[in-house]
Structures are given as structure tokens and as C-alpha cells.
Amino acid sequence: SIISIALLLLCISCSNDETLENTKNSKDLEVVNLNDFADNGNTTRSGNVENQAVLKFKDYNVYQETLNKLQGMSLEKKEAFFNDLGFRGAYSSLKEADDELDKIFDIEDDNAFLEAYKEFKDKYEDTYLFNTENTYDLSPYLPFTDAELELLGSNQGYLIIGNEVIAPNNNCLLYTSPSPRDGATS
């Protein structure tokens, strides 16, 4: 009976410690609307910011710690991390699109495959880039090539550190623009 009470108190104590840690972390990292920060005089790469959810880090150290932590995680743990935050950024949405494309590749009928791929491409034409030079490359690509922001950025690659809006870098020529409003060229 005493052992049961001791175990119960230990479990409650651990649960309270976890709650305190989650509360502390929520102040270090949160999901915010990019428009709320772009309107404060911050500018972005394109100058035109859409209404989008982004991760906001308290400071550069929290950003770097989070990045290092995620880079060492399995795919399942990364998914759980983003699900717990309620954030569906570049990493999560591209993984979802890739999973959808994998199902399309399982279609054996050529006509059904082509129709399913056309629907897939139409669905994501405003979000991703597609290779127009190699017709055998059917993969969707993010509209930026910044590796760190591919993991932590929004679908367009933005995040916030402190009160500074961070825009993605493009390290190579991309295929085709997902939308004429972002200013990219093919």
C-alpha cells in the first residue's frame, strides 16, 4: 500500500515536471501568423507575405537547439514533434505530398496512373515546383533550397527568430514557379 502511494506520487511529480517543461518550451517556440510580424516593418524576400503559420523561436540559441534535436530524430519522432506543435510546414507538407505520390506510383493501369498524377500536380501547382526539364522526374520540390528551412520553415520557407523574419536562400536554379505572385522565374 505504501509502495503504491509512493509510485503514484512519483508519477504525479514526473507529470508535473513534464508540464512545466512543456510550458517553458512553449515560450521558447510557438506557432504564429507571419502577417503579424511582416506588418511591423519587417520585410521578406518577395515583399509580399501571405497569411501563413510559421515557427517563432525565442532566439537563435533556441532555433539552433531545435534544429540539432530534429536533425538527430527519426522520421516518426519528427512527425510527432510537428504534430504536437500543430505545425504543418515545409517538412510535413512535402512528406505528405511524397506519401501521396508513392500511392500514385502503385497504380498499375497507365491511364489511371496518368490521371492520378495530373490530379496530384494540379492539387499542388500553387505549392510546389515540378521539373520541366526531365519528364521522368515527377517529384514535387519546395520553392526554395535552404536545407535548414526545409526542416523548420513554412511551405514558403519562412520562420521567425526573435522578432526577425527569416526568408529562405535559394542555392540553385529551380524548375518552375508554383505561383507568379512569388516573383520566381523558371
Backbone hydrogen bonds, N-H to C=O, Kabsch-Sander energy under -0.5 kcal/mol:
donor,donor_aa,acceptor,acceptor_aa,energy
5,I,1,S,-2.0
6,A,2,I,-2.4
7,L,3,I,-2.5
8,L,4,S,-2.3
9,L,5,I,-2.6
10,L,6,A,-2.2
11,C,7,L,-2.5
12,I,8,L,-2.4
13,S,9,L,-2.4
14,C,10,L,-2.5
15,S,11,C,-2.4
16,N,12,I,-2.3
17,D,13,S,-2.2
18,E,14,C,-2.3
19,T,15,S,-2.3
20,L,16,N,-2.4
21,E,17,D,-2.4
22,N,18,E,-2.6
23,T,19,T,-2.3
24,K,20,L,-2.4
25,N,21,E,-2.7
26,S,22,N,-2.1
27,K,23,T,-0.9
27,K,24,K,-0.8
28,D,24,K,-1.0
29,L,25,N,-2.3
30,E,56,K,-2.1
32,V,30,E,-0.5
32,V,54,V,-2.7
34,L,32,V,-0.5
34,L,52,Q,-3.0
36,D,33,N,-1.1
37,F,33,N,-0.5
37,F,34,L,-1.4
38,A,34,L,-2.5
39,D,35,N,-1.8
40,N,37,F,-0.9
41,G,38,A,-0.8
42,N,37,F,-0.9
49,V,47,G,-0.6
50,E,48,N,-0.5
52,Q,50,E,-0.9
54,V,32,V,-2.9
56,K,30,E,-3.2
57,F,55,L,-0.5
57,F,160,I,-3.2
58,K,28,D,-3.0
63,Y,59,D,-2.0
64,Q,60,Y,-2.9
65,E,61,N,-2.7
66,T,62,V,-2.5
67,L,63,Y,-2.7
68,N,64,Q,-2.7
69,K,65,E,-2.3
70,L,66,T,-2.6
71,Q,67,L,-2.5
72,G,68,N,-1.0
72,G,69,K,-0.6
73,M,70,L,-1.6
78,K,74,S,-2.3
79,E,75,L,-2.4
80,A,76,E,-2.3
81,F,77,K,-2.4
82,F,78,K,-2.4
83,N,79,E,-2.6
84,D,80,A,-2.7
85,L,81,F,-1.5
86,G,82,F,-1.3
87,F,82,F,-2.3
89,G,87,F,-0.6
90,A,153,G,-2.3
93,S,89,G,-2.8
94,L,90,A,-2.3
95,K,91,Y,-2.0
96,E,92,S,-2.1
97,A,93,S,-2.3
98,D,94,L,-2.8
99,D,95,K,-2.4
100,E,96,E,-2.1
101,L,97,A,-2.4
102,D,98,D,-2.2
103,K,99,D,-1.5
104,I,100,E,-1.4
105,F,101,L,-2.1
106,D,102,D,-0.6
106,D,103,K,-0.6
107,I,104,I,-1.7
113,F,109,D,-2.7
114,L,110,D,-2.7
115,E,111,N,-2.3
116,A,112,A,-2.5
117,Y,113,F,-2.7
118,K,114,L,-2.3
119,E,115,E,-2.3
120,F,116,A,-2.3
121,K,117,Y,-2.9
122,D,118,K,-2.6
123,K,119,E,-2.4
124,Y,120,F,-1.7
125,E,121,K,-0.7
125,E,122,D,-0.6
127,T,124,Y,-1.6
128,Y,124,Y,-2.7
129,L,141,Y,-3.2
131,N,139,S,-0.6
132,T,130,F,-0.5
135,T,133,E,-0.6
137,D,134,N,-1.7
138,L,136,Y,-1.0
141,Y,129,L,-2.3
145,T,169,N,-1.0
147,A,145,T,-0.8
150,E,146,D,-1.6
151,L,147,A,-0.8
151,L,148,E,-0.7
152,L,148,E,-1.8
153,G,149,L,-2.1
154,S,158,Y,-2.0
157,G,154,S,-1.8
159,L,166,I,-1.5
160,I,55,L,-2.6
161,I,164,E,-2.2
162,G,57,F,-3.0
162,G,160,I,-0.5
163,N,161,I,-0.6
164,E,161,I,-2.3
165,V,163,N,-0.5
166,I,159,L,-3.4
167,A,165,V,-0.5
171,N,169,N,-0.6
182,D,179,S,-1.3
183,G,180,P,-1.0
